[in-house]
Amino acid sequence: DRDTWLDVLSKLGFKHVRVIEVPAITGVANEHAKAAIEYLDRAWVLMSANYEEALNAARKALEELKSYAKDLGYVDDKGNIDFAKIYGASPDSELVRGMDGILRGLWALTSVGSHAGRSRFIKRADVEFVITTIYMLMKSMQENMKIQQP
């Protein structure tokens, strides 16, 4: 439980740690969803050694997330993730614009890893933010696609 983890971490020298409980994404049969989770797990491991490679793995997770949405019929005629359909919202709603903005922002942040030398502008906290945000985006999409499916 949370208190046990905090106790263990403090004994290991981590004095200021916030444990955030995020339910794991489970029950995915789609190969792209599984691959996205594997890339995110890989990004988390790589983060300790190489921010650029961690961001590359996170970008691959985004690519798999897009393929996952496509497999389930949640892309628009331009091949973009259709947040309006996923969330049952109007295409010009604040919700859809916000989700599109989050996705575009994540693409931009992960592209830093593919350009040599640019990673010096990225800190560990930035990589943690990217990985965690992609994971939560996927979890939100998965839950909403499940609701929308017949």
Wavefront OBJ file of the C-alpha trace (Angstrom):
o trace
v 0.000 0.000 0.000
v 0.934 3.669 -0.239
v 2.261 4.049 3.317
v 4.494 0.969 2.985
v 5.968 2.344 -0.255
v 6.656 5.700 1.337
v 8.384 3.955 4.246
v 10.535 1.821 1.914
v 11.448 4.801 -0.267
v 12.435 6.909 2.732
v 14.742 4.099 3.930
v 16.377 4.090 0.488
v 17.166 7.780 0.775
v 14.214 9.206 -1.154
v 13.070 11.867 1.281
v 10.652 13.833 -0.844
v 8.567 11.450 -2.900
v 4.932 11.676 -3.870
v 3.347 8.352 -4.666
v 0.513 8.707 -7.132
v -1.610 5.631 -7.611
v -2.582 5.120 -11.229
v -4.618 2.029 -12.050
v -2.830 -0.056 -14.640
v -4.242 -0.398 -18.115
v -5.376 -4.003 -18.286
v -7.423 -6.248 -20.504
v -6.173 -4.964 -23.845
v -6.229 -7.522 -26.617
v -5.175 -5.122 -29.353
v -1.537 -5.529 -30.437
v -1.071 -1.770 -30.817
v -2.363 -1.064 -27.304
v -0.003 -3.685 -25.893
v 2.890 -2.220 -27.879
v 2.087 1.292 -26.628
v 2.257 0.105 -23.019
v 5.523 -1.744 -23.725
v 7.032 1.407 -25.253
v 5.943 3.466 -22.250
v 7.467 0.904 -19.878
v 10.655 1.016 -21.966
v 10.656 4.823 -21.887
v 10.414 4.761 -18.096
v 13.444 2.456 -17.831
v 15.436 4.437 -20.418
v 14.736 7.695 -18.628
v 17.402 6.922 -16.026
v 20.126 6.560 -18.647
v 19.162 8.449 -21.796
v 16.485 11.118 -22.139
v 16.656 11.107 -25.950
v 15.976 7.374 -26.175
v 13.248 7.646 -23.543
v 11.528 10.309 -25.647
v 11.936 8.182 -28.786
v 10.226 5.272 -27.003
v 7.459 7.634 -25.860
v 6.964 8.824 -29.454
v 6.676 5.196 -30.578
v 4.022 4.731 -27.894
v 2.091 7.657 -29.421
v 2.358 6.057 -32.867
v 0.980 2.806 -31.457
v -1.790 4.715 -29.687
v -2.833 6.211 -33.018
v -2.818 2.737 -34.622
v -4.880 1.435 -31.702
v -7.499 4.149 -32.264
v -7.469 3.409 -35.995
v -8.050 -0.314 -35.425
v -11.152 0.519 -33.396
v -12.469 3.042 -35.928
v -11.630 6.181 -33.950
v -9.763 8.161 -36.601
v -11.126 10.860 -38.852
v -10.909 11.046 -42.641
v -7.449 12.672 -42.353
v -6.134 9.751 -40.285
v -6.044 11.732 -37.034
v -7.381 10.430 -33.745
v -11.062 11.389 -33.649
v -11.489 12.772 -30.144
v -15.013 13.933 -30.992
v -16.042 10.347 -31.620
v -14.092 8.978 -28.637
v -15.636 11.434 -26.189
v -19.025 11.820 -27.864
v -18.467 15.542 -28.256
v -18.894 18.144 -30.964
v -15.826 18.351 -33.257
v -15.439 22.055 -32.458
v -15.905 21.678 -28.691
v -13.368 22.846 -26.112
v -12.905 19.217 -25.089
v -11.878 18.116 -28.576
v -9.647 21.161 -29.111
v -8.029 20.495 -25.736
v -7.382 16.807 -26.439
v -6.003 17.647 -29.894
v -3.740 20.224 -28.258
v -2.500 17.722 -25.706
v -1.718 15.211 -28.438
v 0.060 17.811 -30.610
v 2.038 18.965 -27.581
v 3.112 15.425 -26.780
v 4.242 14.908 -30.400
v 6.296 18.100 -30.176
v 7.858 17.149 -26.843
v 8.764 13.644 -27.984
v 10.317 14.944 -31.196
v 13.024 16.634 -29.116
v 14.545 13.174 -28.611
v 14.975 12.641 -32.342
v 17.107 15.757 -32.848
v 20.697 15.477 -31.642
v 21.695 18.080 -29.100
v 18.197 19.291 -28.330
v 17.806 16.943 -25.369
v 19.922 19.282 -23.229
v 16.746 21.348 -22.933
v 14.868 18.383 -21.453
v 15.032 17.524 -17.759
v 13.976 14.343 -16.001
v 10.765 16.024 -14.864
v 9.920 16.786 -18.504
v 10.383 13.149 -19.521
v 8.332 11.978 -16.529
v 5.589 14.399 -17.586
v 5.579 13.105 -21.177
v 5.486 9.419 -20.225
v 2.824 9.870 -17.558
v 0.662 12.077 -19.775
v 0.753 9.610 -22.671
v -0.205 6.801 -20.296
v -3.127 8.751 -18.856
v -4.248 9.841 -22.335
v -4.312 6.212 -23.400
v -6.216 5.205 -20.277
v -8.795 7.946 -20.830
v -9.211 7.055 -24.502
v -9.529 3.360 -23.716
v -12.239 3.940 -21.127
v -14.188 6.273 -23.405
v -13.850 4.043 -26.491
v -15.198 1.187 -24.378
v -18.230 3.297 -23.449
v -18.833 4.326 -27.076
v -18.615 0.801 -28.507
v -21.883 -1.119 -28.897
l 1 2 3 4 5 6 7 8 9 10 11 12 13 14 15 16 17 18 19 20 21 22 23 24 25 26 27 28 29 30 31 32 33 34 35 36 37 38 39 40 41 42 43 44 45 46 47 48 49 50 51 52 53 54 55 56 57 58 59 60 61 62 63 64 65 66 67 68 69 70 71 72 73 74 75 76 77 78 79 80 81 82 83 84 85 86 87 88 89 90 91 92 93 94 95 96 97 98 99 100 101 102 103 104 105 106 107 108 109 110 111 112 113 114 115 116 117 118 119 120 121 122 123 124 125 126 127 128 129 130 131 132 133 134 135 136 137 138 139 140 141 142 143 144 145 146 147 148 149 150
